[in-house]
């Protein structure tokens, strides 16, 4: 890799001053003159038909300006992968927390009072709370029109199954028949809330032309804009979306949420309306990580060669498909991870229930399948008496190997990440030589970076500073800083000369959004191409001024020079003046990037995912100590090694890794959404436990740089992988410490304690067999 000017430098984040000084305006801070409060009436039952809604008493309350129900909407379905939801339930509710009606009043207190006056008559219906019950042939169908719903991909859909997909390579049954041992286990991943600090908020207002403007905290500006227009039945040109600073998202603020309701209240009340959810409202309506049940079957030879692998993935989508379909598809696509299993088969199903409308979280299916895959490898290693690291090394993929989708791997670096993590952690020196009840665990990961399209415009201002027009929202990851570094590098300018223009759907070009470890790869490439287009314009202008061929002009450090006559030089300020006031016109570059073309042949029945733009690799090693009397875990040391391609901003990358590890520790050991009869029982941060500073162990990050030729300056993504490996690494360390395998996350002290006790009882009973 060559030396760069700004790439690879730990420059300060462009949002640092606004955030540390408190001047950043978050969605919950934003207000408009004359603004009134919007509140949403949420269903208090999991499954019922709506017989009647009577808002009259609420409308008579002084200070109430509007009440809306499904009768005030077009009942136009919208959604992420499958268009299966409406703004308000029109005929029946399918989960606790589903919107029934909404009210706009002079204050939050009045709006709350008005909600209590809206009379709803229900007819309760027997709910379905488990995937097994939903799959029963006699189960009531929650979405009778499922097969007619518009969908992004041609999913196989039937009954309560909104997605059924299968992938395979080789002959898995032949592989099992030839195996020395066949080992099966089932793994469970409980629902997890994103636990962001800022609950959902948005504001809607009308301009002088009657067009809507919505200010909101969303991870996907372009998608939010489209979903608003679809649900409201309006042209996108009549809706303007302006994203504000976001107090955390992690997948919980994808697309749109209640922006449509704020917009409808605004249009009816003819006043700006703000919807700000309480913590409880946010939790019971958010699209938290969906529950997964994953059955894994492995066929292995006694030398450690895994010759057959089968995964059956069941996802409780909840009442609507949301992002559970996408998460299930990603889990299926990466169900064999960074391993060469010659015979493999996978199936993934997303199933409707009357549980909350689950969605996704950082890791997007990779966390769940990673826990099952990596935990099962340790189980296999223990059964055949082989070191878990050696088992992995024997089965690692190489360059050009196929994934279960058939896509060929490129820029494979899992051998390097494993070697670095094993060396840095001292794995082999410690394995088998630790104190009683102490253990060491390892986990690998292969993920994706590069998803769908992105576009950008780069413009030179009159003072020779540069503005980036983009729809990319910085959700706290430092994305905007990285984009500025890319443009500065292409144009040979200091990073301080480049800034992100205000985000606004009226002016920002399309981008799929900030999620899935894609922004640096996809959006970074779009910005790079736009900057290169602008640089070409500058060279063309300079050649025109000098009266020479374009090929005779070079651009270096923000200056155009004629190769054979170094005295002929024009700086960027010179060119701006010439361009605007003498010839050529405004200096603008544009770029569009899409990571891949569709699969030539659909890789499997009902599969609805695209090829991966770039593959991500990493290895984590963790040391823990378990108190057998309480089941409490103490993390002693943590080593994380990641290949990020070219590191754009080292401090930013290390921050992403540290934050991801801590979030993964939370999911692995303590974070659980407790559900009872479709109701979330711990909808607050006082009852939903997340890691604190006391839970954070010593962290050591190792960054490897194996440039991806398709990434901007060789860069890949790093947003999700650090949060994927802690759960299986912890589970494997617990197995090493106490000899008991954990098959369900989170692995709370209670679960660990009972696992130890049950193991002890089995050992006692076996003595009498």
Buried (B, 14 or more C-beta within 10 A) or exposed (E): EEEBBBBBBBBEBBBEEEEEEEEBEBBBBBEBEEBBBBBBBBBBBBBBEBEEBEBEBBBEBEBBBBBBBBEBBEBBBBBBBBBBBBBBBEEBBBBBBBBBBBBBBBEBEBBBBBBEBBEBEBEEBEBBBBBEBBBEEEBBEBBEEBEEBEBEBEBBBEBBBBBBBBBBBBBBEBBBEEBEEBBEBBBBBBBBBBBBEBBBBBBBBBEEEEBBBBBBBBBBBBBBBBBBBBBBEBEBEEBBBBBBBBBBBBBBBBBBBBBBBBBBBBBBBEBBBBBBBBEBBBBBBBBBBBBBBBBBBBBBBEEBBBBBBBBBBBBBBBBBBBBBBBBBBBBBBBBBBBBBBBBBBBBBBBBBBBBBBBBBBBBBBBBBBBBBBBBBBBBBBBEBEBBBBEBBBBBBBEEEBBBBBBBEBEBBBBBBBBBBBBBBBBBBEBBEEBEEBBBBBBBBBBBBBBBBBBBBBBBBBEEBBBBBBBBBBBBBBBBBBBBBBBBBBBBBBEBEBBBBBEBBBEEBBBBBBBBBBBBBBBBBBBBBBBBBBBBEBBBBBBBBBBEBEEEBBEBEEBBBBBEEEEEBBBEBBBBBBBBBEEEBEEBBBBBBBBBBEEBEEEBBEBBBBBBBBBBBBBBBBBBBBBBBEEBBBEBBBBBBBBBBBBBBBBBBBBBBBBBBBBBBBBBBBBBBBEBEEBBBEBBEEEEBBBBEEEBBBEBBBBBBBBBBEBBBBBBBBBBBBBBBBBBBBBBBBBBBBBEBBBBBBBBBBEBBBEBBEEBEEEEEEEEEE
